[in-house]
């Protein structure tokens, strides 16, 4: 039997100042055919898990297309059509498939269409027969829609946030597909939704209110007819009518049982909804706590997180530090900022030089004016390093990066944003976290996997930007009301 393999992943944020273009996918990676094997050689992603299961079952895999567009604004229609054209070409050139394994996100949207995943699946089903089973892995921040439910398509979501089970999710998706092809099971999906938006700060699965919900999921699969239960806390920065928490149950042809399970989980989550509102620390308070503590305090700048689609160019933290006079403090503070213009100017000025420059709001122009600063250039790098936590082995590329210092404040100024999950973003510019009193990370939660062992404490600060973590402050226009926590329900 021949199984096709493909991946099209992007997490959209309708509040982002960007539209996602084809170059954003190519900047990450864009593999066609057998190049996928080389590209994924040292990673532990969904496709790796899928490939290993197919190999273990002596099934032939046909690599089609694999790309990642990171997290940013919705795709331009031109970008999306181009990717689908490539997918169509490789599918038409492929031998007759018996099954297909797909790694998707669940929150990919297009500038004129909220539900990109459904368009991908609909295209695939027009090329291969609708009778061919398709197994899809999804991120637990997927925005799950009724339209995604299609005959012969089943979905398996991550069970961890921070996401550390990409490989395991791929494995599970592939195992269910193999059993389906062996005619041992018939996967059927049931979806239940809640009018509830969970702040990513409260959505951790290793501690906090959602832990017990996720811990419990595997108990449901002890029932023979329940193959998998996935909960989707949804990417909150999508201004769409039907946005909300979702549970997807994959049953072995037992929709009634699946509906009972799916509704019961939603009921449990609804009961704890008031515990899912984050208690964010005001920025100045977070800084004070960090400075008065021993060791390194890591502060999550959740409002400007590129992992959720922000530009990473909001200079509020730097401005606050300078206003507090902390450039003259005897404790080191590290932060990052995206500003290609400043990175280039500092690079041209050279290591050791001091220069005046404007910093911040390079992309988010409508949010404010850049800061005028004077800084010293300490290091210049190409901004690349290997991620050790979260997306193990993937090479992170922030583009031309310069390390600037203003007194005791060190700023890694890079050309574009990316996932701030790994300490490599500081060590690659020559900074040691042990030497800092405060380290800022533009991420709401996922950074914990990489930063916990390098810090005495972690604080999440209430910071502005297009990934604002206080759901009540998000400027939704289209979301269907009533919805918790915007409304008291
Ligand atoms: Zn996610």
Boltz pocket constraint, residues with backbone or C-beta under 6 A from the ligand:
constraints:
  - pocket:
      binder: B
      contacts: [[A, 139], [A, 140], [A, 141], [A, 163]]
      max_distance: 6.0
